[in-house]
Amino acid sequence: MRNNFFNRHLSAKLSLGVLLLAIPVFIASLGILFVKSSENIRKEAAEHAESVLNTSMHRLERHLNALVTATNVNAPEVTANLNPDSLQALTHRILRLNVDVDGCSISMEPDMFPKYGRYYSAYSIRKGDSILSVIEKPYDYFQKTWYKSPLEKGEACWVDYYDESNLPEMTLDGMIASYSKPIYNHDGKLLGVISSDLSLERMSKLIASEKPYPNAYFMMLGEGGRYLLHPDATRLFKKTIFTGVSPREHPDIIALGHDMMVDNSGRMEVVLDGVPCLVCYMALPGTPWSLALVCPNEDIMSSYHQFAKAVVVILCIGLLVILFFGNRAVSHAVRPLKQLLLKTQSIAEGNMEVYIPVSKREDAVGRLQNSFTKMLQSLNFHIGITRYITEQTQQRNEELAEATRLVAEADKRKTTFIQNVTHQIRTPLNIVIGFAQVLRDTIAEKANADGKYAKLSDEDVKSIGSTMTHNAILIQRMVVMLFDSSDLGLSEELNSAVPHDTVRCNDVVRESIEHVKHHYADINIGFETELDDDFSILTNHIYLKRSLSEILYNAAKYSDGQHVTARVSRIGNTVRFIIEDRGKGITEEECDSVFEPFMKVDTLSEGLGLGLPLSKRHILTLGGELTLDASYHDGCRIIITLPI
């Protein structure tokens, strides 16, 4: 009954159509609005977080600079007043005059004051509104980081450590940041170390006073990524940002930790403790520490989610309004079409200017549409046949032109290939025949004056034999390539290339190197491996050796002859063979063509243009991959990857 209502009432159907058209527009607009709003909110959140981080960083720098200034200004006083009582009073005065300093110590070198024995350390600490000053009980402070670090670096520096003192009244809640400076007399002799302390708990309260979001928090990392400040007190000084983090599952945390450790500044999207967060970080100048502000995405996007709910409500109301007014507008618009139906039926047999498909609608417009359809059916039938014949003829002509072009190209490539094969085989064959003729003519010569037969020297015979062998091997190599490139060779490869040989990776590389050295004895081919000699893989020895030998052969032929290197390494479940050289290399324009059969970069160079294409086909048949490293610009580097 509902379908019949929409079929009979054109205005209702058009109103529904308008609504269906409006919904995608609204949804698309809403999607764009949400995306843009999300981007703007994230951008503003990042800028706001960085502003808060900068403010906190400046506040923290002021306090740290106060410690640096207090230490540097009073350090000369130690040399000027080198006696135990004056040093203790000096530490008390530093705290009294500098409210930013929580503790101060002056620790002297061994046996500086015989009265106190080997150790003397004056220490003052702020406890509330009062200042406690003592000469510490003897203990080995020379190995403490606050004493040892400035001496090792030869200059003042910031250090962080955990105070393990047995006197609770003389500690700064355990975790301390200290600015330590070595003290020297006028002769350059080391007297001791003066250090000003700041409680990390106080530092945490200092920078946490302003947060951009309710659940945002600050964290500070020290050397090695160790937590110095963090809301979770169990992590402080005991864990690093890398503790319990898998590089595979959380590469973002690893990247954040390394970036903060190298004193970089910036922002990064990271998942911390399972919560997506925006982290803004900045290195603290003059210290080995890095401060970061962590803002959970849920806090950042809270206003965005509220905005989204409001927009959805507005969208629903808008669609209802469109439906109401659209229905009224369409009802008024379709009224004239009913009158048009009677006027157009009279020309149903002769009007050929419009085309209307058959309609299943039962309203006035549907009946009018079907009347036009009847008038145009016969004409459209003939036009359709004519158009079909024209299209088919055009398609056949295009196919014939393409086939003609391919035949001409194939004929050209065939001619070029035959000429190349003839030239490449004829040259070494002529050399072999020529030297064979030399040997025959030498043996056939008559004896010389003293009755002995003329003969070539051993060195000449050796040179001739080497040359003949070299050229015979070249002919054999080209014949093997031609066979491999044939259909019979491909069929044989597919049948025999099933991995059934246990091949030692290092040995097969050495065999390939020795094979190439038969052709190029003077070439220096280096070999580097990360694998043990007994490490092996299951593959086909023949085709792997052919591929490696061919790549090494090309490297030896086109390189400078001194920097050809073969490397073997393992990456995951694959073995990688890398062969690189220093020569003219292969340009980016030539990278795609070098793997095409019978294609050569230099048409005048030796070879058939089958070496790299066959090598790549062999490796693909073995289940591996052969690629040309486009990032290497000192020559040519080819990488073979095979599964273990």
Buried (B, 14 or more C-beta within 10 A) or exposed (E): EEEEEBBEBBBBBBBBEBBEEBEEEBEEEBEEEBEEBBEEBBEEBBEBBBEBBBEBBEBBBEBBBBBBBBBBEBBEBBEEEBEBEBBBBBBBBBBEEBEBBBBBBBBBBEEBBEEBEBBBBBBBBBEEEEBBBBBBEEEEBBEBBBBBBBBEEEEBBBBBBEBEBEEEEBBBEBBBBBBBBBBEEEEEEEBBBBBBBBBBBBBBEBBBEEBBBEEBBBBBBBEEBBBBBBEEEEBBBEBBBBEEBEEEEBEBBBEBBEBBBEBEBEBBEBEBEEEBBBBBBBBBEBBBBBBBBBBBBBBBBBEBEEBBEEBEEEBEEEBEEBBEEBBEEBBEEBEEBBEEBEEBBEEBEEEEEEEBEEBEBEBBBBBBBBBBBEBBEEEBEEEEEEEEEEEEEEEEEEEEEEEEEEEEEEEEEEEEBEEBBEEBBEEBBEBBEEBEEBBEEBEEEEEEEEEEEEEBEEEEEEEBEEBBEBBBBBBEBBEBBBEBBEEEBBEEBEEEBEBEBEBBBBBBBBBBBEBBBEBBEEBBBEBEBBBEEEBBBBBBBBBBBBBBBBBBBBBBBBBEBEBBBBBBBBEEEBBBBBBBBBBEBBEEEBEEEBBEBBBBBEEEEEBBBBBBBBBBBBBEBBEBBBEBEEEBEEBBBBBBBBBE
